[in-house]
């Protein structure tokens, strides 16, 4: 049984999204140290973020294990099976969060979640709102389930 691809072959996934408050770019091993510092300093905050309340992540791991995770996300992007973006501060390029766009198991469309560092908690809702709009206008998904954020799903 052939399944439909996550995104059509003709779709070129965006490699950047800019907002005055943040910039999104594909996550990769080049972000390892900054990504690791971001989530390890904010584990309790991330676990309290919509979409992560029942998640097994974040959990302790080494910097090397984190690199492997980032390499997997980078390969998913290259294979077009999932799209993970790092959320960067536009002023200094520091990692302030992450965005995950993956296929849901049960229906066509996209399953989306995002988090920001505890010291950037005020960006949580603006990021989710901006991403929801971006997904509506720049992505080919008929359905989007933004985990923990039913008002942003469609």
Secondary structure, 3 states (H helix, E strand, C coil): CCCCCCCCCCCCCCCCEEECCEEEEECCHHHHHHHHHHHHCCHHHHHCCCCCCCCCCCCCCCHHHHHHHHHHHHHHHHHCCEEEEEEECCCCCCEEEEEEEECCCCCCCEEEEEEECHHHCCHHHHHHHHHHHHHHHHCCCCCEEECCCHHHCC
